[in-house]
C-alpha cells in the first residue's frame, strides 16, 4: 500500500510540474534541495517573491 501511495504521489507531482515521471521518481528517492529559482524551473512554484529593494523575504 505504501508503494502504491508513493507512485500516486509521483504521478501527481509529474502531472503538475510537467517533469517526466522517471525524473520525479528519482528526485523523490532522497532529500533533494533546490534554490527558489530551481524550484520555479522544476515547476513546483510559480514565482519567487522579491522585495522592492531586490532582497528576498
C-alpha positions in Angstrom: 0.0 0.0 0.0 2.8 2.4 0.8 4.4 1.7 -2.6 1.1 2.4 -4.4 0.7 5.7 -2.4 4.3 6.7 -3.3 3.6 6.0 -7.0 0.3 8.0 -6.9 2.2 11.0 -5.4 4.9 10.7 -8.0 2.3 10.7 -10.8 0.5 13.8 -9.3 3.8 15.6 -9.0 4.8 14.7 -12.5 1.4 15.9 -13.9 1.6 19.2 -12.0 5.2 20.1 -12.7 5.5 18.8 -16.2 8.5 16.8 -15.3 8.9 13.2 -16.6 7.7 10.5 -14.2 11.1 8.9 -14.1 12.8 12.1 -13.1 10.2 12.8 -10.3 10.6 9.3 -9.0 14.4 9.6 -8.9 14.3 13.1 -7.3 11.9 11.8 -4.6 14.2 8.9 -3.7 16.3 11.1 -1.4 16.4 14.6 0.0 16.5 16.9 -2.9 17.1 20.6 -2.1 16.5 23.4 -4.6 17.1 27.1 -4.7 13.9 29.2 -5.3 14.9 29.6 -8.9 15.5 25.8 -9.4 12.1 25.1 -7.8 10.5 27.6 -10.2 12.2 26.0 -13.2 11.2 22.5 -12.0 7.5 23.6 -11.8 7.0 23.3 -8.0 6.4 27.1 -7.5 5.1 29.8 -9.8 7.0 32.8 -8.6 9.8 33.9 -6.3 8.8 36.9 -4.1 11.3 39.7 -4.1 11.2 42.9 -2.1 11.3 46.2 -4.0 15.0 46.7 -3.0 15.8 43.4 -4.6 16.2 41.3 -1.5 14.2 38.2 -0.6 11.9 38.0 2.4 
